[in-house]
Amino acid sequence: MRITADTRRCLGAGQCVLSDPDRFDQSDEGTVLLLRAPVTGPEEEALARGTVALCPSQALALEV
């Protein structure tokens, strides 16, 4: 499983960075930067699903 981020949809709310700072950052423009795409293990999967659900612009997605 991997997480994807669509920078064109991103509103720069920063919920992803607050939720999972090891996986996300924000660019100078304020949009999402994906630092690590692979999701491994049940704990990472739970965190990734929660972070995707928090994104107000639906710029994040999980791919199997």
C-alpha atoms as a printed R data frame, in Angstrom:
   type eleno elety resid chain resno       x      y      z
1  ATOM     1    CA   MET     A     1   0.000  0.000  0.000
2  ATOM     2    CA   ARG     A     2   1.150  3.532 -0.674
3  ATOM     3    CA   ILE     A     3  -0.173  7.014 -0.075
4  ATOM     4    CA   THR     A     4  -0.408  9.599 -2.841
5  ATOM     5    CA   ALA     A     5  -0.759 13.375 -2.676
6  ATOM     6    CA   ASP     A     6  -2.253 15.613 -5.379
7  ATOM     7    CA   THR     A     7  -0.597 19.009 -4.982
8  ATOM     8    CA   ARG     A     8  -3.095 20.567 -7.422
9  ATOM     9    CA   ARG     A     9  -5.975 19.761 -5.058
10 ATOM    10    CA   CYS     A    10  -4.140 20.687 -1.863
11 ATOM    11    CA   LEU     A    11  -5.459 23.765 -0.037
12 ATOM    12    CA   GLY     A    12  -2.525 23.961  2.366
13 ATOM    13    CA   ALA     A    13  -4.544 23.291  5.518
14 ATOM    14    CA   GLY     A    14  -1.625 21.310  6.977
15 ATOM    15    CA   GLN     A    15  -3.723 18.606  8.640
16 ATOM    16    CA   CYS     A    16  -1.511 15.936  7.102
17 ATOM    17    CA   VAL     A    17   1.645 17.483  8.574
18 ATOM    18    CA   LEU     A    18   0.047 17.751 12.000
19 ATOM    19    CA   SER     A    19  -1.230 14.174 11.814
20 ATOM    20    CA   ASP     A    20   1.904 12.492 10.411
21 ATOM    21    CA   PRO     A    21   4.968 14.782 10.332
22 ATOM    22    CA   ASP     A    22   7.274 11.862  9.471
23 ATOM    23    CA   ARG     A    23   5.403 11.346  6.198
24 ATOM    24    CA   PHE     A    24   4.348 14.886  5.190
25 ATOM    25    CA   ASP     A    25   5.699 18.413  5.019
26 ATOM    26    CA   GLN     A    26   4.587 21.617  3.300
27 ATOM    27    CA   SER     A    27   6.265 23.359  0.384
28 ATOM    28    CA   ASP     A    28   7.155 27.044  0.383
29 ATOM    29    CA   GLU     A    29   3.772 27.600 -1.305
30 ATOM    30    CA   GLY     A    30   2.054 25.745  1.539
31 ATOM    31    CA   THR     A    31   1.011 22.663 -0.425
32 ATOM    32    CA   VAL     A    32   1.633 19.088  0.653
33 ATOM    33    CA   LEU     A    33   5.024 17.440  0.225
34 ATOM    34    CA   LEU     A    34   5.024 13.672  0.476
35 ATOM    35    CA   LEU     A    35   8.207 12.548  2.199
36 ATOM    36    CA   ARG     A    36   7.518  8.801  2.257
37 ATOM    37    CA   ALA     A    37   4.894  7.021  0.142
38 ATOM    38    CA   PRO     A    38   5.031  3.334  1.193
39 ATOM    39    CA   VAL     A    39   2.704  2.333  4.024
40 ATOM    40    CA   THR     A    40   3.855 -0.773  5.877
41 ATOM    41    CA   GLY     A    41   2.301 -2.535  8.814
42 ATOM    42    CA   PRO     A    42  -1.030 -2.152 10.556
43 ATOM    43    CA   GLU     A    43  -0.037  0.862 12.682
44 ATOM    44    CA   GLU     A    44   1.143  2.858  9.652
45 ATOM    45    CA   GLU     A    45  -1.968  1.830  7.736
46 ATOM    46    CA   ALA     A    46  -4.255  3.061 10.518
47 ATOM    47    CA   LEU     A    47  -2.405  6.378 10.705
48 ATOM    48    CA   ALA     A    48  -2.445  6.766  6.909
49 ATOM    49    CA   ARG     A    49  -6.189  6.078  6.714
50 ATOM    50    CA   GLY     A    50  -6.844  8.629  9.455
51 ATOM    51    CA   THR     A    51  -4.682 11.240  7.761
52 ATOM    52    CA   VAL     A    52  -6.402 10.704  4.400
53 ATOM    53    CA   ALA     A    53  -9.774 11.139  6.104
54 ATOM    54    CA   LEU     A    54  -8.647 14.435  7.707
55 ATOM    55    CA   CYS     A    55  -7.643 16.099  4.431
56 ATOM    56    CA   PRO     A    56 -10.260 18.818  3.732
57 ATOM    57    CA   SER     A    57  -9.432 18.998  0.013
58 ATOM    58    CA   GLN     A    58  -9.262 15.218 -0.507
59 ATOM    59    CA   ALA     A    59  -5.773 15.622 -1.948
60 ATOM    60    CA   LEU     A    60  -4.580 12.407 -0.285
61 ATOM    61    CA   ALA     A    61  -5.395  8.864 -1.332
62 ATOM    62    CA   LEU     A    62  -4.325  5.303 -0.550
63 ATOM    63    CA   GLU     A    63  -3.418  2.906 -3.364
64 ATOM    64    CA   VAL     A    64  -3.172 -0.836 -2.925
